């Protein structure tokens, strides 16, 4: 993938990775960033964009953002989070 992926590319990767895990499991946002950055790429530089797009997907009901296994409200969230597909997003 490119160093500056579009929001659409980020969306596709987040949805593909979370759908592959199913609604009972989650991914770390860094998994999407690492995939997008490619081998040896600077995935940390993509984390802000991945988290922003994840928040948009959560607002649209496609995924849930969780902390400690519990869904959190979209918006600024500090600390480690996980992403999981919703049952609606999986269909």
C-alpha positions, 0 to 999 in steps of 0.5 A: 500500500502507499504511504498516504492511503486515502480514507477509502483505502483505510476504510476498506482495510479496517472493514476487511480486517474486522470482518475477518475476525467477526463481531465476537473478536477485535483488531488493534488499529495498529494492525490496519496501519501496519497493513497499509504501511507495508513491509518496513513502512512507517505505520505509526505515522498512519495511526492518527488517520486510522483512528479518525476513519475508525471513529467515522465508521463507528459513527456510521454503525459499521464498527465498534470502538472498544476499550477494556472490552466495552464499547466507547462513545465516538470522539476523542478517546485516549489510551489503547482501543480495539475495533470490531465489526458490528453485526450490521457491518458484517452483513 
